[in-house]
Each structure stands twice: as structure tokens, then as C-alpha cells.
Amino acid sequence: MIQREADVKSKVTAVALTDSVHNVWHQEAGKTIREWMRENCCNWVSSSEPLDTSVESMLPDCPRVSAGMGLVEV
């Protein structure tokens, strides 16, 4: 993304992450990349909350939501 920002933005409309440990603050990602990530990315994380419930994040890089419990009763 940092090396090809314009190309990525013109071709990618959404990014779905699952329990991602990415951190744009440790890279040279500028304000426009961080804003694009907030608007176009979503990180589904392990949580006991219902599916798609907002989950607090320490970094404001992309929204984090619950992946749901996903438990199967046997």
C-alpha cells in the first residue's frame, strides 16, 4: 500500500481482515493511507460479543468488530 497507494486505491474497494496483528503506526503510512484503511477495511476479531459488534481498538487504523462466538453445540 505504501509503495503503490494510488494503484491500490483505484482497484481495491474493501479489505476484510481476520484477527490481523497489522500496525500501520510502525510503518511510514501517511494520513491518507490511514484514512483509507478506516473507510475501507474491517478487522473481524475473536470476541464473545455477537457478530459484527464493535470492539474497542487501541489504534484507530481500521474498525474492529466481533467475529462472533461461532460455537457449535454437539
C-alpha positions as CSV (number, residue, x, y, z in Angstrom):
1,M,0.0,0.0,0.0
2,I,2.8,2.4,0.9
3,Q,4.7,1.7,-2.4
4,R,1.6,1.7,-4.6
5,E,-1.0,3.8,-2.8
6,A,-2.8,5.2,-5.9
7,D,-2.9,1.8,-7.7
8,V,-4.3,0.1,-4.6
9,K,-6.9,2.8,-4.1
10,S,-8.1,2.7,-7.7
11,K,-8.5,-1.1,-7.7
12,V,-9.4,-2.2,-4.1
13,T,-12.7,-1.2,-2.6
14,A,-12.7,-3.3,0.6
15,V,-10.3,-5.3,2.7
16,A,-11.5,-8.0,5.2
17,L,-9.1,-8.9,7.9
18,T,-9.4,-11.7,10.5
19,D,-7.6,-11.3,13.8
20,S,-5.0,-9.2,12.0
21,V,-2.0,-8.0,14.0
22,H,-1.1,-5.3,11.4
23,N,0.1,-1.9,12.7
24,V,0.4,1.0,10.3
25,W,1.9,3.1,13.0
26,H,5.1,1.1,12.8
27,Q,5.4,1.8,9.1
28,E,5.6,5.0,7.0
29,A,1.9,5.1,6.3
30,G,0.7,8.6,5.8
31,K,-2.5,10.2,6.8
32,T,-4.3,9.4,3.5
33,I,-3.5,5.6,3.9
34,R,-4.7,5.6,7.5
35,E,-7.9,7.4,6.4
36,W,-8.4,4.9,3.5
37,M,-8.0,2.0,5.9
38,R,-10.6,3.4,8.3
39,E,-13.1,3.7,5.5
40,N,-12.3,0.5,3.5
41,C,-11.0,-2.1,6.0
42,C,-12.7,-4.1,8.7
43,N,-10.9,-6.5,11.1
44,W,-13.1,-9.3,12.5
45,V,-11.6,-10.3,15.8
46,S,-12.1,-13.1,18.3
47,S,-14.7,-12.0,20.8
48,S,-17.5,-13.3,22.9
49,E,-19.7,-10.4,21.6
50,P,-22.3,-11.1,18.9
51,L,-21.2,-11.0,15.3
52,D,-20.3,-7.5,14.0
53,T,-20.4,-5.8,17.4
54,S,-17.9,-3.0,17.5
55,V,-14.8,-4.0,19.5
56,E,-12.6,-1.3,21.1
57,S,-9.2,-0.9,19.5
58,M,-6.1,0.8,20.9
59,L,-5.2,2.1,17.4
60,P,-7.5,4.0,15.1
61,D,-6.4,2.3,11.8
62,C,-9.4,0.2,10.8
63,P,-12.6,-0.8,12.6
64,R,-12.6,-3.9,14.7
65,V,-15.7,-6.0,15.0
66,S,-16.5,-9.3,16.7
67,A,-16.3,-12.4,14.6
68,G,-18.9,-13.9,16.9
69,M,-18.6,-16.9,19.2
70,G,-19.1,-19.4,16.4
71,L,-19.7,-22.2,18.9
72,V,-21.3,-25.4,17.6
73,E,-23.3,-27.4,20.1
74,V,-22.7,-31.2,19.9
